[in-house]
Amino acid sequence: MTTFDYRIADISLHEAGRHQIRLAEHEMPGLMALREEYGESSRWRGSHCWFAAHDGADGCAD
């Protein structure tokens, strides 16, 4: 059995989160190309890398 260092606060939100992931995959083809090219690379296996680029209307501030 696998244990994790986090807990899920509200599992009912999973569908909304999955929808946001699908949108991001569609709107960031460059990031998806990097994921496809280096996804199987053993160099970063086990690492968790996060990337944020806010260029959409919901990620910009006035």
Secondary structure by P-SEA (a helix, b strand, c coil): ccccccccccccaaaaaaaaaaaaaaacaaaaaaaaacccccccccbbbbbbbccccccccc
